[in-house]
Amino acid sequence: MYQITPVHAFQDNYIWMLQHPRYPGLAIAVDPGQSEPVVTWLQQQQLKLAAILITHHHPDHVGGVSQLADNIPVYGPANSPFDGITEPLQDGDIIELLGQTLHIKAVPAHTLDHIAYFCEAAESNTQPQLFCGDTLFVAGCGRLFEGSALQMQQAMAYFRTLPDSTQVCCTHEYTLANLSFASTVEPDNENISQAIERCQALRNAHQPTLPGSIGEEKRINPYMRYDDPAVVAAAQHRSSSAPHNDAEVLAVIRQWKDTF
C-alpha cells in the first residue's frame, strides 16, 4: 500500500502523490495536470519524482507532464492521443512501482483511452487502492464524453468486484454535488444522508472528502447501484421509455445528472 497525499490543483483537481517507506526519497505523481503544485510539494517533502501515472488524455490530467518528465517513465494508456507517454499500457497489464503491484484495467467510458490502476494490498493490515481518474467519483461517475453508458456500466461492474476496503482515489472534489444528486435519486437512502453530513464537515474544515471506499460506493453511488430496485425505479420514473437493462438504467441516471 502506498502512502498517498492529494495535492490540490486548479479549482477542484487532486494530483495523487504516492510514496512507500521502503523507497525513501522517491514519489510517484498520478495525473499531474499542473506541474507547479507537484514541484512545490516535492521540494517541501525533499523527494524526487520517480514516475508519472496517467489515466486519460484530458489537459487537466496531463498538462504538467512535459515540465515534470525529466528522464522518468510516464505510464499511460497505449491508445491515448496524448503523446507524452513513454510506457504504454493495455488492459490486463501488471506493473511494479516502488515495490507495489499495479493492475491495469481499461475503463473506456469518460474517454476511450481511460484506464484505472488497482494496487492490491501487500499485507493483511493494509487497504487496496484504486486510482480511477475521472471514471469513478465519490457518489458519482464521469461524463460520457467519448464512451457509452454500457462501457460505464461495465466499469462500475468491475469496480464492484474490488474489495470493500479499497480506497477510491479519484481526481476531483465533486463529492457534495454528487451526493446532492444521489439523494435526489434515492431520497430514502440513509447511507447517502450520513455521507452528506460527514463530507460537509470535512469541507467545512477545508479537508478533502477523498479517498472514498468501494464499500461505501456500493451503498451511495447511483451509478454503481444500477441494479438496485430503488435506482431502477427512479430511472423508470425519470424516463419516458422504461430502461430494459443495467446499461440503460445507468444511461438515464447519467443523463439526469447532466441537467441536474
C-alpha positions in Angstrom: 0.0 0.0 0.0 1.2 3.5 -0.9 1.3 6.4 1.4 -1.0 8.8 -0.5 -1.3 12.6 -0.5 -3.8 14.5 -2.5 -2.2 17.7 -3.9 -4.7 20.4 -4.9 -4.6 21.7 -8.4 -6.8 24.1 -10.5 -10.1 24.7 -8.8 -11.1 21.1 -7.8 -8.5 18.7 -9.1 -6.3 16.4 -6.9 -3.0 15.1 -8.1 -2.2 12.0 -6.1 1.4 11.7 -4.8 2.4 8.2 -3.8 5.3 7.1 -1.5 6.5 3.9 0.1 8.6 3.7 3.2 10.9 1.1 1.6 11.8 3.6 -1.1 12.7 6.8 0.9 13.2 9.9 -1.2 11.0 8.9 -4.1 7.5 9.6 -5.1 5.0 9.0 -8.0 2.6 11.5 -9.4 -0.8 10.5 -10.7 -2.5 12.7 -13.3 -0.4 15.9 -12.9 -2.5 18.4 -14.7 -0.2 21.2 -13.4 3.5 20.9 -12.7 3.8 23.7 -10.1 1.9 22.0 -7.2 3.9 18.9 -7.7 7.2 20.7 -7.8 6.3 22.6 -4.7 5.2 19.5 -2.8 8.3 17.6 -3.8 10.6 20.4 -2.6 8.7 20.6 0.7 9.0 16.9 1.3 12.5 16.7 -0.1 11.6 14.0 -2.6 12.5 13.1 -6.1 9.9 12.2 -8.7 10.3 8.5 -9.8 7.4 8.1 -12.3 4.2 9.5 -13.6 0.9 7.7 -14.0 -1.7 8.9 -16.5 -5.3 7.7 -16.6 -6.5 9.6 -19.7 -5.6 12.4 -22.0 -7.6 15.4 -20.8 -5.5 18.5 -20.2 -6.3 18.8 -16.5 -4.6 15.4 -16.1 -1.6 15.7 -18.4 -0.9 19.4 -18.6 2.1 19.2 -16.2 3.8 16.1 -17.6 6.2 17.8 -20.0 7.6 20.0 -17.2 7.9 17.1 -14.8 9.0 14.2 -17.0 12.8 14.7 -16.9 14.1 11.3 -17.8 11.5 9.5 -15.8 8.9 7.0 -17.1 5.4 8.2 -17.9 2.9 5.3 -17.8 -0.5 5.7 -19.5 -3.0 4.1 -22.0 -1.5 2.7 -25.2 -4.3 4.1 -27.3 -4.1 7.7 -25.8 -3.9 10.7 -28.1 -1.5 12.2 -25.5 2.0 11.8 -26.9 3.9 12.1 -23.7 3.5 8.5 -22.6 6.8 6.5 -22.6 5.4 3.3 -21.1 2.1 2.4 -22.9 -0.3 0.1 -21.0 -3.0 -2.2 -22.1 -5.9 -3.8 -20.3 -4.6 -6.6 -18.1 -1.1 -5.4 -17.8 0.7 -5.6 -14.4 3.5 -3.2 -13.4 5.5 -2.8 -10.3 6.5 0.7 -8.9 8.1 1.4 -5.6 7.7 -2.2 -4.7 3.9 -2.2 -5.2 2.0 -4.2 -7.8 -0.5 -2.2 -10.0 -3.1 -4.0 -12.2 -4.2 -2.1 -15.3 -7.9 -2.1 -16.2 -9.3 -0.4 -19.3 -12.4 1.7 -18.4 -13.2 3.5 -21.7 -16.3 5.4 -20.8 -15.4 9.0 -19.8 -12.8 8.9 -22.6 -12.0 6.0 -24.9 -8.4 5.8 -23.6 -9.2 5.8 -19.9 -7.5 3.2 -17.7 -7.6 2.6 -13.9 -4.7 1.4 -11.7 -5.6 -1.1 -8.9 -2.9 -1.5 -6.2 -3.5 -4.8 -4.4 -2.9 -4.9 -0.6 0.5 -6.3 0.0 -0.1 -7.0 3.7 -3.2 -8.2 5.6 -3.4 -4.9 7.6 -3.4 -2.6 4.6 -6.0 -1.4 2.2 -6.0 -1.8 -1.6 -6.0 1.4 -3.6 -7.8 2.4 -6.8 -6.5 5.3 -8.9 -9.5 5.8 -11.2 -9.1 9.3 -12.7 -12.5 10.6 -13.9 -14.3 7.3 -14.3 -15.4 6.8 -10.7 -16.0 9.6 -8.2 -17.3 9.5 -4.7 -21.1 9.1 -5.3 -20.6 9.8 -9.0 -19.0 9.0 -12.3 -17.5 11.0 -15.2 -19.5 12.4 -18.0 -19.7 10.2 -21.1 -17.6 12.4 -23.4 -16.4 9.7 -25.7 -17.6 6.3 -24.4 -21.0 4.8 -23.9 -23.3 4.1 -20.9 -22.7 0.4 -21.5 -18.9 0.9 -21.1 -19.5 2.9 -17.9 -21.8 0.2 -16.5 -19.1 -2.4 -17.3 -16.6 -0.2 -15.5 -18.9 0.0 -12.5 -19.4 -3.7 -12.5 -15.6 -4.1 -12.4 -15.3 -1.7 -9.5 -17.9 -3.7 -7.6 -15.6 -6.7 -7.7 -12.9 -5.0 -5.8 -12.6 -5.4 -2.0 -14.9 -3.1 0.0 -11.8 -1.7 1.8 -10.3 -0.4 -1.5 -9.5 3.3 -1.3 -11.1 5.2 -4.2 -8.5 7.8 -5.2 -10.3 9.9 -7.8 -9.2 13.2 -9.1 -12.0 15.8 -8.5 -13.6 17.3 -5.4 -17.1 16.7 -6.7 -18.4 14.8 -3.7 -21.0 17.1 -2.2 -22.6 17.9 -5.6 -22.6 14.2 -6.4 -24.2 13.4 -3.1 -26.9 16.0 -3.6 -27.9 14.3 -6.8 -27.6 10.8 -5.3 -30.1 11.9 -2.6 -32.5 13.0 -5.3 -32.3 9.6 -7.0 -32.6 7.8 -3.6 -34.2 10.2 -1.1 -34.8 7.4 1.5 -31.2 6.1 1.4 -29.8 6.8 4.9 -26.3 6.0 3.8 -26.4 9.0 1.5 -27.6 11.3 4.3 -24.8 10.1 6.6 -22.3 10.6 3.8 -23.5 14.2 3.2 -23.1 15.0 6.9 -19.6 13.5 7.1 -18.4 15.1 3.9 -19.9 18.5 4.6 -18.0 18.5 7.9 -14.8 17.7 6.1 -15.3 20.5 3.6 -16.2 23.0 6.4 -12.8 22.1 7.8 -11.1 22.6 4.4 -10.3 18.9 4.2 -10.7 16.7 1.1 -13.5 14.2 1.1 -11.2 11.7 -0.6 -10.3 9.0 -0.7 -13.6 7.2 -0.6 -14.1 3.4 -0.4 -15.6 0.8 -2.7 -17.7 -0.4 0.2 -19.3 3.0 0.7 -19.7 3.5 -3.1 -21.8 0.3 -3.2 -24.2 2.0 -0.7 -24.3 5.6 -2.0 -23.3 5.8 -5.7 -26.3 5.6 -8.0 -24.2 4.6 -11.0 -22.7 1.6 -9.0 -26.2 0.8 -7.8 -27.6 0.5 -11.3 -29.4 -2.8 -10.5 -30.8 -1.7 -7.0 -34.6 -1.6 -7.1 -34.7 2.0 -5.8 -32.4 3.2 -8.5 -34.2 1.2 -11.2 -37.5 2.7 -10.1 -36.1 6.2 -10.2 -34.8 5.7 -13.7 -38.1 4.3 -14.8 -39.9 7.3 -13.3 -37.5 9.7 -15.0 -37.5 8.1 -18.4 -40.4 8.3 -21.0 -39.3 4.8 -22.2 -38.6 2.3 -19.4 -35.0 1.2 -19.3 -34.7 -2.6 -20.1 -31.2 -3.4 -18.7 -28.5 -2.2 -16.4 -26.7 0.0 -19.0 -30.0 1.7 -19.9 -30.7 2.4 -16.2 -27.2 4.0 -15.9 -27.8 6.0 -19.1 -31.0 7.5 -17.7 -29.3 8.4 -14.4 -26.2 9.9 -16.1 -28.4 12.0 -18.5 -30.4 13.2 -15.5 -27.2 14.3 -13.7 -26.1 16.2 -16.8 -29.0 18.6 -16.4 -29.3 18.5 -12.6 
